[in-house]
């Protein structure tokens, strides 16, 4: 079984104002090409877990593996490179730089990685925009496009370094039903055509029901 991501016995505590056990013995894996969603009430630990899985939060007990390699305990500088190369992230809010063009926004993570020339990065960024049917927006300022378009640009940006897994934290939370449906279809297409693994925290039951698997969380534990 080809696991892109795996956790073994992850525990997380918040220390302030009092000691609180927020994630309890979390063990699960995401397979190559699997589209999984995480559901649970507010406060169940979903976003906390996602930040650990994305290597942004390193203050936990247990082990995290990416492509079979243990990443727990690695220095922050190394984790930053691993995250940029292997993990794409789509948030509820797009976090685009409004004064930059759409193309410049998509290019940013690849420039940070520094593995390709500027020309190659620009070419790759245009490819991603074409894949998401928005190449015509390339030279527009990010502040001048619609909410649905902004989320597509955010997805293109998350894909620029060809990650092994795409993670989403309520990626349809700010969108109307038409644009939420578009985002779901983009994710499904990425799974089917690119064999990309996806892990999405969502409150949207319709969205979750159509993913390969729902990981249900309650009180810091995984139920299913």
BELCOR-V372894 format. One record per pair of residues at least 24 apart in sequence whose C-alpha atoms are under 10 Angstrom apart, sorted by sequence separation. I is the first residue (numbers start at 1). J is the second residue. D is the distance in Angstrom with one decimal. If there is no record, write none. Layout:
# BELCOR-V372894
I;J;D + I;J;D
This chain:
# BELCOR-V372894
5;29;5.5 + 6;30;6.4 + 22;46;9.9 + 55;79;6.6 + 56;80;8.2 + 85;109;8.7 + 102;126;9.9 + 128;152;9.9 + 129;153;7.3 + 132;156;7.2 + 148;172;9.4 + 151;175;8.7 + 166;190;9.6 + 180;204;9.5 + 183;207;9.7 + 184;208;9.6 + 187;211;9.6 + 188;212;9.9 + 3;28;9.8 + 4;29;7.6 + 5;30;5.2 + 6;31;8.8 + 23;48;8.0 + 54;79;9.4 + 55;80;8.0 + 84;109;6.7 + 85;110;8.5 + 103;128;9.8 + 128;153;8.9 + 131;156;8.4 + 166;191;9.9 + 181;206;9.7 + 3;29;6.2 + 4;30;5.9 + 5;31;7.1 + 22;48;8.2 + 23;49;7.4 + 54;80;10.0 + 84;110;8.2 + 103;129;8.2 + 129;155;9.3 + 130;156;9.3 + 148;174;9.1 + 165;191;9.9 + 181;207;8.1 + 184;210;8.9 + 2;29;9.5 + 3;30;5.6 + 4;31;5.6 + 5;32;8.6 + 22;49;9.2 + 55;82;8.5 + 56;83;8.2 + 85;112;9.9 + 102;129;9.1 + 128;155;8.9 + 129;156;6.2 + 147;174;8.3 + 148;175;6.7 + 152;179;9.4 + 180;207;8.5 + 184;211;9.1 + 1;29;10.0 + 2;30;8.5 + 3;31;4.3 + 4;32;5.5 + 54;82;9.6 + 55;83;6.7 + 84;112;8.1 + 85;113;7.1 + 128;156;5.4 + 129;157;9.0 + 147;175;7.2 + 148;176;8.4 + 151;179;8.8 + 155;183;8.8 + 172;200;9.9 + 1;30;9.9 + 2;31;5.6 + 3;32;5.9 + 4;33;8.8 + 54;83;6.8 + 84;113;6.7 + 127;156;9.1 + 128;157;8.1 + 147;176;9.3 + 151;180;9.6 + 171;200;7.7 + 172;201;9.9 + 173;202;7.7 + 1;31;7.2 + 2;32;5.8 + 3;33;9.5 + 4;34;9.3 + 53;83;9.9 + 54;84;9.9 + 83;113;10.0 + 85;115;9.7 + 126;156;9.2 + 128;158;9.7 + 148;178;8.8 + 149;179;8.7 + 152;182;8.9 + 164;194;9.9 + 165;195;9.7 + 166;196;7.4 + 167;197;8.6 + 168;198;7.9 + 169;199;8.8 + 170;200;7.0 + 171;201;8.0 + 172;202;7.9 + 173;203;7.9 + 1;32;8.6 + 2;33;9.3 + 3;34;9.5 + 81;112;9.0 + 82;113;9.6 + 125;156;7.4 + 128;159;7.3 + 129;160;9.7 + 148;179;5.5 + 151;182;9.9 + 152;183;7.4 + 155;186;8.9 + 159;190;9.9 + 164;195;9.1 + 165;196;6.1 + 166;197;6.3 + 167;198;5.8 + 168;199;6.4 + 169;200;6.0 + 170;201;5.5 + 171;202;7.6 + 172;203;9.2 + 173;204;8.0 + 54;86;9.6 + 55;87;9.2 + 81;113;7.0 + 102;134;9.6 + 103;135;8.8 + 106;138;9.1 + 124;156;9.9 + 125;157;7.8 + 128;160;6.9 + 147;179;8.5 + 148;180;8.2 + 151;183;8.0 + 155;187;9.1 + 162;194;9.6 + 164;196;6.3 + 165;197;4.7 + 166;198;4.8 + 167;199;4.9 + 168;200;4.4 + 169;201;5.0 + 170;202;4.8 + 172;204;8.2 + 12;45;9.5 + 54;87;6.9 + 80;113;9.5 + 102;135;9.3 + 105;138;9.4 + 127;160;9.1 + 163;196;8.1 + 164;197;6.5 + 165;198;5.6 + 166;199;6.4 + 167;200;5.6 + 168;201;6.1 + 169;202;6.8 + 170;203;7.1 + 53;87;9.5 + 54;88;8.8 + 102;136;9.8 + 103;137;8.0 + 104;138;8.2 + 125;159;8.9 + 126;160;9.6 + 128;162;9.8 + 148;182;8.4 + 152;186;8.7 + 162;196;9.1 + 163;197;9.0 + 164;198;8.8 + 165;199;7.5 + 166;200;8.1 + 167;201;8.1 + 168;202;8.2 + 169;203;9.9 + 170;204;8.4 + 27;62;9.1 + 29;64;9.8 + 32;67;9.2 + 54;89;8.1 + 102;137;6.5 + 103;138;4.7 + 104;139;8.4 + 124;159;9.7 + 125;160;6.2 + 148;183;8.6 + 172;207;9.0 + 12;48;8.6 + 25;61;9.1 + 26;62;8.6 + 27;63;9.1 + 28;64;10.0 + 29;65;9.1 + 30;66;9.8 + 31;67;9.7 + 101;137;8.5 + 102;138;5.0 + 103;139;6.3 + 104;140;9.9 + 105;141;9.4 + 124;160;6.8 + 125;161;9.4 + 12;49;8.7 + 23;60;9.0 + 24;61;9.9 + 25;62;8.1 + 26;63;9.7 + 27;64;9.4 + 29;66;9.9 + 101;138;6.7 + 102;139;6.1 + 103;140;8.1 + 104;141;9.2 + 105;142;7.9 + 124;161;8.8 + 11;49;9.6 + 23;61;9.7 + 101;139;5.4 + 102;140;5.9 + 103;141;8.9 + 104;142;9.2 + 122;160;9.8 + 124;162;9.7 + 10;49;9.0 + 100;139;9.0 + 101;140;5.3 + 102;141;6.0 + 103;142;8.9 + 121;160;8.2 + 12;52;9.1 + 100;140;8.4 + 101;141;4.2 + 102;142;5.3 + 121;161;9.1 + 99;140;9.8 + 100;141;5.7 + 101;142;5.5 + 102;143;9.0 + 10;52;9.2 + 99;141;6.2 + 100;142;6.2 + 101;143;8.5 + 102;144;9.5 + 98;141;6.5 + 99;142;6.7 + 100;143;8.3 + 101;144;9.3 + 102;145;9.0 + 97;141;8.9 + 98;142;4.7 + 99;143;6.8 + 7;52;9.7 + 12;57;10.0 + 14;59;9.4 + 96;141;10.0 + 97;142;6.7 + 98;143;4.6 + 99;144;9.5 + 116;161;10.0 + 7;53;8.0 + 12;58;9.7 + 13;59;8.4 + 14;60;9.6 + 96;142;6.6 + 97;143;8.0 + 98;144;8.2 + 115;161;9.3 + 6;53;8.7 + 12;59;7.2 + 13;60;7.2 + 96;143;8.3 + 98;145;9.7 + 102;149;9.8 + 106;153;6.8 + 110;157;8.8 + 5;53;8.0 + 11;59;9.5 + 12;60;4.8 + 13;61;8.7 + 102;150;8.6 + 105;153;7.9 + 106;154;7.4 + 109;157;7.1 + 110;158;9.8 + 113;161;8.2 + 5;54;9.9 + 11;60;5.9 + 12;61;6.3 + 105;154;8.2 + 106;155;8.7 + 107;156;9.2 + 108;157;7.6 + 109;158;7.9 + 110;159;9.6 + 111;160;9.9 + 10;60;6.8 + 11;61;5.0 + 12;62;8.8 + 103;153;8.6 + 106;156;6.1 + 107;157;6.8 + 108;158;9.9 + 109;159;9.3 + 110;160;6.4 + 111;161;9.7 + 132;182;9.9 + 10;61;5.4 + 11;62;6.3 + 102;153;6.8 + 105;156;9.2 + 106;157;4.1 + 107;158;9.8 + 109;160;7.1 + 110;161;5.9 + 132;183;9.8 + 9;61;7.6 + 10;62;4.2 + 11;63;9.4 + 102;154;9.3 + 105;157;6.8 + 106;158;7.8 + 108;160;8.7 + 109;161;7.2 + 110;162;9.7 + 8;61;9.4 + 9;62;5.0 + 10;63;6.3 + 94;147;8.7 + 103;156;9.5 + 104;157;9.4 + 106;159;8.6 + 107;160;7.0 + 8;62;5.9 + 9;63;6.8 + 10;64;7.9 + 93;147;9.5 + 94;148;9.8 + 96;150;7.5 + 102;156;9.7 + 103;157;9.0 + 106;160;6.7 + 107;161;9.2 + 132;186;7.4 + 7;62;7.6 + 8;63;5.1 + 9;64;9.0 + 94;149;9.9 + 95;150;9.0 + 96;151;9.1 + 102;157;9.3 + 106;161;10.0 + 131;186;9.2 + 7;63;5.7 + 8;64;6.5 + 94;150;6.4 + 95;151;9.2 + 6;63;8.2 + 7;64;4.7 + 8;65;8.4 + 93;150;9.1 + 94;151;5.7 + 96;153;8.2 + 6;64;5.9 + 7;65;6.3 + 93;151;7.9 + 94;152;8.9 + 96;154;7.0 + 5;64;7.5 + 6;65;5.0 + 7;66;9.0 + 92;151;8.6 + 94;153;8.1 + 95;154;7.6 + 131;190;9.6 + 5;65;5.7 + 6;66;6.7 + 91;151;8.8 + 94;154;5.6 + 4;65;7.9 + 5;66;4.8 + 6;67;8.3 + 90;151;8.2 + 93;154;9.0 + 94;155;8.7 + 96;157;9.2 + 3;65;8.9 + 4;66;5.7 + 5;67;6.2 + 6;68;7.8 + 90;152;9.7 + 3;66;8.0 + 4;67;4.6 + 5;68;7.5 + 6;69;9.5 + 7;70;9.5 + 90;153;10.0 + 91;154;8.3 + 94;157;9.9 + 3;67;6.4 + 4;68;7.1 + 5;69;9.2 + 6;70;9.1 + 90;154;6.4 + 91;155;9.3 + 2;67;8.1 + 3;68;7.0 + 4;69;9.5 + 5;70;9.8 + 7;72;9.9 + 89;154;8.5 + 90;155;6.2 + 2;68;8.7 + 88;154;9.8 + 89;155;7.9 + 90;156;9.5 + 88;155;8.2 + 90;157;8.8 + 91;158;9.9 + 88;156;9.4 + 89;157;8.7 + 90;158;6.5 + 88;157;8.1 + 89;158;5.5 + 90;159;9.6 + 88;158;4.4 + 89;159;8.5 + 87;158;7.9 + 88;159;5.9 + 87;159;8.6 + 88;160;8.3 + 86;159;9.7 + 88;161;8.0 + 84;158;9.1 + 85;159;9.7 + 87;161;8.6 + 88;162;8.0 + 89;163;9.4 + 85;160;9.2 + 86;161;7.5 + 87;162;8.5 + 88;163;5.7 + 84;160;9.7 + 85;161;5.8 + 86;162;7.3 + 87;163;5.0 + 88;164;7.9 + 89;165;8.7 + 90;166;7.5 + 91;167;8.4 + 92;168;7.8 + 93;169;9.1 + 84;161;7.4 + 85;162;7.4 + 86;163;4.2 + 87;164;6.2 + 88;165;6.3 + 89;166;5.8 + 90;167;6.2 + 91;168;5.7 + 92;169;5.9 + 93;170;8.7 + 94;171;8.5 + 84;162;9.8 + 85;163;6.0 + 86;164;5.1 + 87;165;5.3 + 88;166;4.5 + 89;167;4.9 + 90;168;4.6 + 91;169;4.9 + 92;170;4.9 + 93;171;7.5 + 84;163;8.1 + 85;164;8.4 + 86;165;6.7 + 87;166;5.9 + 88;167;6.1 + 89;168;5.7 + 90;169;6.4 + 91;170;6.3 + 92;171;4.4 + 93;172;9.1 + 83;163;8.8 + 86;166;8.7 + 87;167;7.2 + 88;168;8.4 + 89;169;8.0 + 90;170;8.3 + 91;171;5.2 + 92;172;6.4 + 93;173;8.3 + 94;174;9.5 + 82;163;9.8 + 90;171;6.0 + 91;172;8.7 + 92;173;5.6 + 93;174;7.2 + 4;86;9.7 + 89;171;9.4 + 90;172;9.6 + 91;173;9.0 + 92;174;6.3 + 93;175;9.7 + 91;174;9.9 + 92;175;8.8 + 67;164;8.3 + 66;164;9.0 + 67;165;9.9 + 66;165;9.4 + 89;198;9.9 + 91;200;9.7 + 92;201;9.9 + 87;197;9.9 + 88;198;9.3 + 89;199;9.7 + 90;200;8.9 + 91;201;9.7 + 92;202;9.7 + 54;165;9.6 + 87;198;9.9 + 89;200;9.6 + 54;166;9.6 + 54;167;7.6 + 53;167;8.9 + 51;167;9.7 + 50;167;7.8 + 50;168;8.5 + 51;169;9.3 + 50;169;7.6 + 47;168;9.7 + 47;169;6.9 + 46;169;8.9 + 47;170;9.2 + 35;165;9.6 + 37;167;9.6 + 38;168;9.9 + 33;164;9.1 + 34;165;9.3 + 35;166;9.4 + 36;167;9.7 + 37;168;9.1 + 38;169;9.5 + 32;164;8.0 + 33;165;8.6 + 35;167;10.0 + 37;169;10.0 + 38;170;9.9 + 32;165;8.3 + 31;165;9.7 + 30;165;9.0 + 53;199;9.8 + 50;199;8.7 + 50;200;8.7 + 50;201;7.7 + 35;187;8.1 + 49;201;9.6 + 35;188;7.6 + 47;200;9.9 + 34;188;9.8 + 46;200;9.7 + 47;201;7.1 + 35;190;9.5 + 46;201;6.6 + 47;202;9.6 + 35;191;6.8 + 46;202;8.9 + 33;190;8.8 + 34;191;7.0 + 35;192;9.6 + 33;191;5.6 + 34;192;9.4 + 5;164;9.2 + 32;191;9.2 + 33;192;7.6 + 4;164;7.0 + 5;165;8.1 + 33;193;9.5 + 35;195;9.6 + 4;165;7.2 + 33;194;8.0 + 34;195;7.9 + 35;196;8.1 + 36;197;8.1 + 37;198;8.0 + 38;199;7.3 + 39;200;8.8 + 40;201;8.8 + 42;203;9.0 + 33;195;4.4 + 34;196;7.2 + 35;197;5.7 + 36;198;6.1 + 37;199;5.5 + 38;200;6.0 + 39;201;6.2 + 40;202;8.3 + 41;203;8.0 + 32;195;6.9 + 33;196;4.7 + 34;197;4.8 + 35;198;4.6 + 36;199;4.9 + 37;200;4.6 + 38;201;4.6 + 39;202;5.8 + 40;203;7.4 + 32;196;6.7 + 33;197;4.4 + 34;198;6.3 + 35;199;6.1 + 36;200;6.4 + 37;201;5.7 + 38;202;6.3 + 39;203;6.3 + 31;196;9.6 + 32;197;5.4 + 33;198;7.5 + 34;199;8.2 + 35;200;8.1 + 36;201;8.8 + 37;202;6.8 + 38;203;8.6 + 39;204;8.4 + 31;197;6.9 + 32;198;8.9 + 37;203;9.6 + 39;205;8.2 + 30;197;7.3 + 31;198;9.3 + 37;204;9.9 + 30;198;8.3 + 37;205;9.8 + 30;199;7.9 + 39;208;7.7 + 46;215;9.7 + 37;207;8.5 + 38;208;7.8 + 46;216;9.1 + 37;208;5.7 + 46;217;7.0 + 49;220;8.8 + 36;208;7.9 + 37;209;8.6 + 44;216;9.4 + 45;217;7.3 + 46;218;8.9 + 48;220;9.3 + 35;208;9.6 + 36;209;9.8 + 37;210;9.3 + 44;217;6.0 + 45;218;7.6 + 46;219;9.7 + 36;210;9.4 + 37;211;6.5 + 40;214;9.9 + 43;217;9.7 + 44;218;4.9 + 45;219;7.0 + 46;220;7.9 + 35;210;9.2 + 36;211;5.7 + 37;212;8.0 + 38;213;8.6 + 39;214;6.8 + 40;215;8.6 + 41;216;9.4 + 42;217;10.0 + 43;218;8.3 + 44;219;4.7 + 45;220;5.1 + 46;221;9.6 + 35;211;5.6 + 36;212;5.6 + 37;213;6.3 + 38;214;5.8 + 39;215;6.2 + 40;216;5.8 + 41;217;7.7 + 42;218;9.2 + 43;219;7.3 + 44;220;5.2 + 45;221;8.0 + 46;222;9.7 + 34;211;8.6 + 35;212;5.3 + 36;213;4.8 + 37;214;4.9 + 38;215;4.7 + 39;216;5.0 + 40;217;4.8 + 41;218;7.0 + 42;219;9.6 + 43;220;8.1 + 44;221;7.7 + 45;222;9.6 + 34;212;6.6 + 35;213;7.0 + 36;214;5.9 + 37;215;6.0 + 38;216;5.9 + 39;217;6.0 + 40;218;5.9 + 41;219;8.7 + 44;222;9.4 + 33;212;9.9 + 34;213;8.2 + 35;214;9.2 + 36;215;7.2 + 37;216;8.4 + 38;217;7.1 + 39;218;8.7 + 40;219;8.8 + 40;220;9.5 + 40;221;9.9 + 40;222;9.4 + 30;213;9.8 + 39;222;9.7 + 40;223;9.7 + 38;222;9.3 + 28;215;9.2 + 26;217;10.0 + 4;196;9.7 + 5;197;9.1 + 4;197;7.5 + 3;197;9.6 + 4;198;10.0 + 5;199;9.9 + 23;217;9.8 + 26;220;8.3 + 27;221;9.5 + 28;222;8.7 + 23;218;9.7 + 24;219;8.3 + 25;220;8.5 + 26;221;6.5 + 27;222;8.2 + 23;219;7.8 + 24;220;5.4 + 25;221;7.1 + 26;222;6.6 + 28;224;9.9 + 22;219;7.4 + 23;220;4.2 + 24;221;5.4 + 25;222;8.6 + 21;219;9.3 + 22;220;5.3 + 23;221;6.3 + 24;222;8.4 + 21;220;7.8 + 22;221;8.6 + 23;222;9.1 + 12;220;8.9 + 11;220;9.0 + 11;221;9.7
